[in-house]
Every structure is written in structure tokens, then in C-alpha cells.
Amino acid sequence: MGIVAKEEYFDEPACEHNGVAKEKKACKTATPGSATGGCALDGAYIVLSPIKDALNIVHAPINCLGNSYNQRTSKALKGKEYYMYGFTTAINENDLIFGSEYKLKHGITYAFNRFKPKGIFVYNTCVPALTGEDIESASKELTVKLKIPVVPVFSQGFSGNKNLGNKIAGEALFTHIIGKKAPSIDMLEDFNINLIGEYNIKGELFLIKKALKSIGINVLSTITGDSTVEEIMYSYKAELNVVICSKALVYLARKMKEKFGIPYIEESFFGMSSTNKAIIDIVSAIGNKSLKNKAENYIELMTRKTEYEIYEYKKFLTGKKILLYTGGVKSWSLISALNDIGIRVIATGIKKSTEEDKIRIKEFDKNGNIILLDNGNPVNLIKIAKENDADLIMAGGRNQYTAIKSLIPFLDVNQERLEPYTSYEGMECLARRIYYEIKTPLFKLLRSAYILPRALKSTAF
Amino acid sequence: MTNLIKNIEINPLRTSSSLGAAVFFLGLNNAVVLMHGAVGCASFDKVTLTKHFRENIPIVTTALNESGAILGGNEFMTAGVKNVYEKMKPDFIGIASSGLTETNGEDIESIIKDFKAEQEDSFANLIYASTPDYKGGFEEGYITAMLSLLNEAVKTAQGKPLKRSNKNTKTINIFCPPSFTPQDFLELREALDYFGLKQVMIPDLGLSLDGHLDERGYLQTTSGGLNVQDLREIKSAELNLIIGSSLKTAIKDIEELTGLKTHYFHNICGLKNSDKLFNFLSEITGKEIPEKYKRDRRRLMDAYLDSHFYLTGKDIAIALEIDLLDSFSAIYSEIGVNLQTGISTKFDDDVARRFSNFYDGDLDLLCKSGNGNIGLIVSNSNAKFYAESLGIPLLKAGFPIIDEIGHNYKQYILYEGALNLAVQTANLLNKE
């Protein structure tokens, strides 16, 4: 594969809006002079780095990894110490002149001998892609020599954005990992599913697994939160793929359907209603009657319990207004969670949403007055929030300072979130967080402090 | 050396030159940083800087795509500059290149020159730093940006008469290293104020990233820093004061560009180095050292005495960029800490001599520091892996610090800075 992104990534037959997606191909180019999200490397790294017995080696000059590693908040049970480590070949000028393949191979071998991982992902980046380094043959050679999968990931940043990087990572898993090993009998239970696109941020996967386990569903493989290389190899034995909040990895689910015949559904576990719906959809897809009964009882129990826990929060939050600005699937899945606690979403970001996401937004928008924000410009966000009297802005970390510097309460719902927000327990966390963020006297104090007392005025600069 | 043998960096200490240039630009008032590269180049840096400073970081990208990467990014850059100017009306646009744009060999300098010639005079100052990521590191990028700005300042000052507003006030140019925290910048500014000196700080990260809630609310550009008007003052200042080991290589260039007498301090941390600075300031102004600093000095002496029981004879490992390694080891040496292992991103004879073992490389070299006696690691957030596996405390300093807040309020320079470090270290070592 060359340095040009595969045409296939932009063609999604599983999506009923495929034509639209194709036209949207142009969107992968961001406007020069704006702040944008990450590149393909970022996206691929997000997907693959939570695998806790694999190494991630970025073949690049120092900036691609050195400026920003060790920042993901994916949690792992009994994780090896090295899985969050940052590895890079740190290409220098000499490597550019004389080639860096030798260095790459040696570096990988050194890291393998030192840590004995079960797999190694080698990320290609802009500079070696441009100079035409052949990381594919290097990886092939080392796979044989080291007897573990050494997987080339063609994630050079100029190919596209984070979303594309997610797909590239999915492709890498599909080609080099999935189906390479069969699970032993004792790993399989009556009902086995995979979760795709769940990275266990702040332990969210643990909460989802807990709910599923309670009704007798076994999560065979998670792609990729708290997972192992072997676990992902087994994934082809599952009877259902559940894609969580990730349009990009539908690509992987579709490929698994084509090759292994595993059906897939797309679900969200944000909020109580979504969690209930996800569980029902999963058991319906599995199609077992006693499982269905068990699920219904469990849902009833947990709904009652959660409603009791969030009662005080909900009472306070009912009628409060939130501006939501986040990517893709979360643009609608969070609306459902917020509706559960009585909050009105006044606007939601659709910049990274597909046509399908937009249809889902409309489904939740009972009164038809949610503003669809196509422009994530911070100035625009504040303007809309102020015009509509928003009580809080919910967005990713990059907008944290946009909001708080304008003295608007803020909650991070992207990877920097401080607590897990999935499943029933996550609903409680979310409700509590929003409750305290809106209720704090701080913003009121600071707003009034903006008008300086006379005595202070002369010294302020 | 070790990295050459293993051919891989494991948990790098190094960051890139483009990041160094970006940090320099963030010390200019009403500025925006434009990263010339793929979207990731800007995004990764923005994320880390935002987490480190807990501030909005105005970094944007030229968003080079496949065709730009292969056929040249000329149009991406000019479109980027235009869009930034129209949307944000900054005084400065700091442009940093990347490994990507430098590999395909674009002549960015002349592209900018041609572009600038087409614009009106009032257009933003375009400061360009050539920062190929495969060459040099953070400090080199910072210096490249610094010298570019000076070049621009020299051009600005040409043909314009010196306007000394007040003959009684001496203006001096201060060049601080990237290792200074925003608080350090502010403290140095205050010290100079005490001596009645007017200062032009190049750059001034104190006024931009000290963590203040600006009256204007959310801003798209930097909310403070070196002002565009100050550019004119640089050439007419009294003298240059350069601080920092990493700036050693820039002394000659700064002297030549400004044509001013230049004084250099490799660091201003610890008792002796602070003494040197205050004596110098007293000498050039003819003023007595202010009472405040005399008292700070006595406080430091006392704090050294209080903390030395916990510090003397203790083995520690420090992995920091060269300026901080120099500063911290100077302070620790005064108290009698055993400097077991020093790791930095470049070799420096004077600094290396203070350590039993000195390496130029990655944080993974901390593994080598375990002869079992190391009681403390001093490094950035990424060293937590090693502190945890050795079961010893980590004193967080340097860049990046992403898992705790308040780094911008910390002071490590002058008497008070040494006091802070001695006390912090003593408390960590005393914790069982």
C-alpha cells in the first residue's frame, strides 16, 4: 500500500447514506488557518494503544510521539507496565539521508527483547511515507523473526483526520490480528459478543461489562479497551459485534461480517435509556428467550435503582439548558443521556456527524428546536451559549477554556472526562457532575467580581 | 549515546523544535501560532500545551493534505496566514515548519517574503521559524524563533529615530530560557522593577501564560506577552541580559543583531547564582540591593538549614531539559544532595560534572539509575512509570506536566525559587 489513503475507506456500503459519504470525501481536508482535531496517526494510536500487551512504535521524527505521549486515559486491569509507554524511532537528519529501515528494525527488535510483548504496532508517519520507507516489508520480516505479529499501520498524518486513522487501525487489526488464533473452549460461554470502539476511558468498559455479565452475556473481545492481542485474535468466534459510539469502526464490523458472518449493531451506553435500549437490542439480536426475560428483569431493577439515586439531581436539573459540542455519535447519544435527567439540549455539534447521526438527533429533538452547530469556532459557541442562556457547555477538552474563560460552566465529555459516564453507574456520575458544576457558587462570584471594586481599578492592568 | 545503540527512544524526554518555536511565539502579545504541516502537527502540540499550562493555546494548522505534501504546500500556507489574519486580527503570526514541509524542500522563507510584500503595511508581523522536526529539539526551535523575531525587530527599527521616553529609566532586553515557568518570568520582571529598570522580555511567557482570567473573556489570540510596540525598543535598549544554558549558543547572534553589550548568566537559581544576578543589577543601576531580596536571601539560608537534614547525602536522579537540569543541580549541590543520575537532551560538560552518571537520552535511562539507593526522581509527568516501578516519589518539573495543575504558579529562580525547591524536595524525601 502506498502513501495515498485507500479509496475503500471513503466507501461505506453498510451505510445507507453511502453516496453522501462519498461526496463528503472532500471534507477530509481541513481549512488552513483553523484549529482542527488530530491526524490519522492520532486516530490510529487511539484505537490501538489500549491493547495492554502490545507495543506502539511510532516511526517518525521526535514530534509525532515525543510532544504528546502518555495522555490517553484508557484503563487496564493487570496491564503490563509498558503498554502506555511511548516508543519512537526519532528519525534524525542522518536517517533521512541514509534511510531508516535498519534503525527501525533494530529498534523494534530491541523493544521486543526488552519487554516481550505479544504484538507490536508500527506506525508510519508523514516523513518516512514521503521518503518512501518500506515499513511493510520490515514488519513482515520481523513477524517471522520475532514470532509475534508486527503490524504496519499506514497512518501518515497528511492522509487525513482522526476518523480516517480509526479506520486504518481497524484495517490493521482485521488484516493482521483478527482470526489468527482460536479461543480455547473455556473462554466461550453461552452468549459471546465483541464490543468494538470501546476504549475503557476512566473504566467505562468495566461498567458496561458488569451490566452485560449480570444477564449472562460474555464479552469475548473488546476492540480495544483493556484487551490483549490474543483476545482480539479470538474475536471472530463471537456471535455478535456491538459497535459503540464509533462510526469509523463500523468499517471493521462490516469487514468482519463479510469474512466471518458476524452480524453487528450500533449502540450507545451513555445514559439510562440508551443503556436499556442497547441491552434489549443485544439480546434481541442474539434471539434467546430466557436471556430476554433476564435482561428485562435486570433493566427494570437497574432503572428503578438509578432513578432513585439520581432523584435529587434530576429535580434540580429539570429544565436546565446545555450546549453540547462533541463529535459524531456522541452528538445524539448524549442527548438521550441528558434527557434522562431532565436537561434540555439547546444545541449540538454536527461538524463530524454523518447524515445518519443527524437523523438520530432529530429523533431526540421532540420540539424540533435543537440548533445544529456546523461551526465549532469557539467564538460562535460562546455566542450561541449566551444567546440561549445555556447553563453549561458540554464539549471536548479543547473547548474547556473557551467556556470557563467566558465564565460558563463546563463539563468535558471527551477523553479527558474525569469519571466514567456509561451504563447505570455512569448515569449517576454524569448527573452528579452536571449538578455540582451548575450549582457551584463560583461562577456567580466571578461574574460579579468582573466589575472591579473602585479601590482595585487603578492597579489593575 | 545509549539511544544510538538501541535505535529507539522509549519514553522520550526530548520534544521537537517546532514545539519550542510555538512556545516562544506564545510569549508574544496578541499572537497566533501557525504550524505548517499536517493537522496532527498542530493538534498534538496544542493538546499537550493546553494540558500543561491549563490555558487556551492559540495554535492553528495549515492542514497540509496528500496533494500538499507531495506537490508542495505553498497555497496551504498563504491561505492559512490569510484566514488567521481575517478571523483573529493578531499582531503576530508565528509560523513554524515541520518535518513534513521541510522534507519536501519548500523555500518557505521566500514564500513568506513574497506574500508579505503583497500585503498592506499594517498586516500582522509574520515571524517564521524553520523547525524541521528531525533536527534539533525544543531549545533549538525556541532559539530559532527568538532570532527570527530579533531580525524582524531590527528591520522595524531601521530608519526610525530612537525614542527614549525617559532618560532616567534604563531599558534592558531580557532573554529567558524556555525552562522558566510563567511565575519565573513575573518574578524576574518584579526584581527588575525594584531596581527601576524597564524590561523588554523576549519572549514574555509571564504575561501570556501565568493563568489569569482576562477582562476580555475568551480570546482567540494570546492574552499578553511581548508587545508589538516593544519591537522598536529592542535596538535602543541599554544592554542585553541572556539567561540559560540553552541560550549559550545564541549569545553571539543576539549581540550582533542588537548591537548591544550583552551579559550572560547560565542560570539564576540557588544562593550563589542569585547573588551574582543581584550584584550585577546593583552594579549597572548603581542602586543598593532592595531590602526585600536581602530578606529573601536570609530566608533561603534558613530554609537550606531546615531542609538539609532530609537532603544531605540522599541519592537522587534528575531527568530534565538542560536549563532546568543545570538550575536544579546547582541548587541541590549547594545543599549537598548526591546527584546520582542526570539525564538530559544534550550533553553539557559543566552540568555533567555534577553527576555521578550523566546521559543524553530518554527517560528509560532512569532504569539504569537503580543501584537501589535512589530516593527521588525529579522529572516531568512521563517519568511516573519509573517512579512507580521503583516505588519512589517523583518531583514533577519541566515539560510536560499534564497530571497536576498549578505548574504556572511555581517559582524556581532567585532566592525564593531555591527555597521552594529545597522545601518541596525535603518533604517528598521525608515522606515514608
Contacts between the chains, C-beta under 8 A, distances in Angstrom:
chain1	res1	chain2	res2	distance
A	3	B	66	7.4
A	4	B	66	6.0
A	5	B	66	7.3
A	28	B	65	7.3
A	29	B	63	6.6
A	29	B	65	4.9
A	30	B	39	5.5
A	30	B	61	7.0
A	30	B	63	4.0
A	31	B	63	6.6
A	31	B	79	7.9
A	31	B	83	6.5
A	32	B	61	7.2
A	32	B	62	4.6
A	32	B	63	5.0
A	32	B	76	4.8
A	32	B	77	7.2
A	32	B	79	4.3
A	32	B	80	3.6
A	32	B	83	6.2
A	33	B	34	6.9
A	33	B	60	5.6
A	33	B	61	7.9
A	33	B	62	7.1
A	33	B	79	6.5
A	33	B	80	3.9
A	33	B	81	7.0
A	33	B	82	7.0
A	33	B	83	3.0
A	33	B	84	4.5
A	33	B	87	7.2
A	34	B	60	5.7
A	34	B	61	7.2
A	34	B	63	7.3
A	34	B	83	6.8
A	35	B	42	7.0
A	35	B	43	7.9
A	35	B	46	6.7
A	35	B	58	7.9
A	35	B	59	6.8
A	35	B	60	5.0
A	35	B	61	7.2
A	36	B	39	4.6
A	36	B	42	7.2
A	36	B	43	6.4
A	36	B	61	5.8
A	36	B	63	6.3
A	37	B	39	7.0
A	37	B	43	6.0
A	38	B	39	6.8
A	38	B	40	5.4
A	38	B	43	4.5
A	38	B	44	7.0
A	38	B	47	8.0
A	39	B	38	5.0
A	39	B	39	4.8
A	39	B	40	2.8
A	39	B	41	7.7
A	39	B	43	6.6
A	40	B	40	7.5
A	41	B	40	5.5
A	42	B	40	5.4
A	42	B	43	6.5
A	42	B	44	6.9
A	57	B	8	7.0
A	60	B	99	7.5
A	60	B	133	8.0
A	61	B	16	6.7
A	61	B	99	4.2
A	61	B	132	7.6
A	61	B	133	3.7
A	61	B	134	4.0
A	62	B	9	7.5
A	62	B	12	6.3
A	62	B	14	5.2
A	62	B	15	6.7
A	62	B	16	4.9
A	62	B	133	6.1
A	62	B	134	7.6
A	62	B	137	6.8
A	63	B	15	7.3
A	63	B	16	3.4
A	63	B	18	5.9
A	63	B	19	6.7
A	63	B	41	6.6
A	63	B	44	7.2
A	63	B	45	7.7
A	63	B	98	7.0
A	63	B	99	6.6
A	63	B	133	4.0
A	64	B	40	7.1
A	64	B	44	7.2
A	64	B	133	7.7
A	65	B	12	6.9
A	66	B	9	7.3
A	66	B	12	4.2
A	66	B	14	5.4
A	66	B	15	5.0
A	66	B	16	6.2
A	67	B	15	4.9
A	67	B	16	5.7
A	67	B	19	5.1
A	67	B	44	5.2
A	67	B	45	5.5
A	67	B	48	5.6
A	68	B	44	4.0
A	68	B	45	7.2
A	68	B	47	6.0
A	68	B	48	4.7
A	69	B	11	7.3
A	69	B	12	7.6
A	69	B	382	7.0
A	70	B	11	7.5
A	70	B	381	7.0
A	70	B	382	5.1
A	70	B	402	7.8
A	71	B	47	6.9
A	71	B	48	7.2
A	71	B	51	7.2
A	71	B	402	6.4
A	81	B	385	6.5
A	81	B	389	6.1
A	84	B	385	7.3
A	85	B	10	6.0
A	85	B	11	5.5
A	85	B	385	6.7
A	86	B	9	7.9
A	86	B	10	7.4
A	86	B	11	5.3
A	86	B	12	6.3
A	86	B	382	7.2
A	87	B	8	6.0
A	87	B	9	7.2
A	87	B	10	5.7
A	88	B	8	7.1
A	88	B	9	5.2
A	88	B	12	6.3
A	89	B	7	7.0
A	89	B	8	5.9
A	89	B	9	7.6
A	90	B	3	7.5
A	90	B	8	7.7
A	90	B	9	4.7
A	90	B	12	6.6
A	90	B	14	7.2
A	91	B	99	7.6
A	91	B	134	5.2
A	92	B	134	5.2
A	92	B	135	7.1
A	93	B	132	7.9
A	93	B	134	5.6
A	93	B	135	5.3
A	95	B	134	7.2
A	96	B	103	6.9
A	96	B	134	6.0
A	103	B	7	4.7
A	104	B	7	7.8
A	106	B	6	7.7
A	106	B	7	4.1
A	106	B	8	7.7
A	107	B	6	6.9
A	107	B	7	4.1
A	107	B	8	3.2
A	108	B	8	7.5
A	110	B	6	4.5
A	110	B	7	6.2
A	110	B	8	5.6
A	111	B	8	5.8
A	111	B	10	7.0
A	114	B	10	7.9
A	126	B	37	7.4
A	126	B	38	5.6
A	126	B	69	6.5
A	126	B	98	7.7
A	126	B	99	6.6
A	126	B	100	4.0
A	126	B	103	7.7
A	127	B	99	4.5
A	127	B	100	6.2
A	127	B	103	5.3
A	127	B	133	7.6
A	127	B	134	6.6
A	130	B	69	6.3
A	130	B	70	7.6
A	130	B	100	6.9
A	130	B	103	5.2
A	130	B	104	6.4
A	131	B	103	6.6
A	156	B	38	7.8
A	157	B	37	7.6
A	157	B	38	3.4
A	157	B	39	6.7
A	157	B	40	4.0
A	157	B	41	7.1
A	157	B	100	7.5
A	158	B	38	4.3
A	158	B	64	5.5
A	158	B	65	5.6
A	158	B	66	5.5
A	158	B	68	7.0
A	158	B	69	4.1
A	158	B	100	6.5
A	159	B	65	7.9
A	159	B	66	6.2
A	160	B	65	7.5
A	161	B	39	6.4
A	378	B	218	6.3
A	378	B	220	6.9
A	379	B	218	7.6
A	379	B	220	6.7
A	382	B	217	7.8
A	382	B	218	6.0
A	397	B	47	7.4
A	397	B	50	6.8
A	397	B	51	7.7
A	398	B	46	7.3
A	398	B	47	7.6
A	398	B	50	7.0
A	400	B	50	7.9
A	401	B	50	7.2
A	401	B	54	7.9
A	401	B	55	6.3
A	401	B	56	3.7
A	401	B	218	7.1
A	402	B	56	6.8
A	402	B	218	5.3
A	403	B	218	8.0
A	405	B	56	6.4
A	405	B	213	6.7
A	405	B	214	7.0
A	405	B	217	5.8
A	405	B	218	4.2
A	405	B	219	7.5
A	406	B	217	4.8
A	406	B	218	4.7
A	407	B	217	7.4
A	446	B	213	7.1
A	450	B	215	7.3
A	460	B	215	7.8
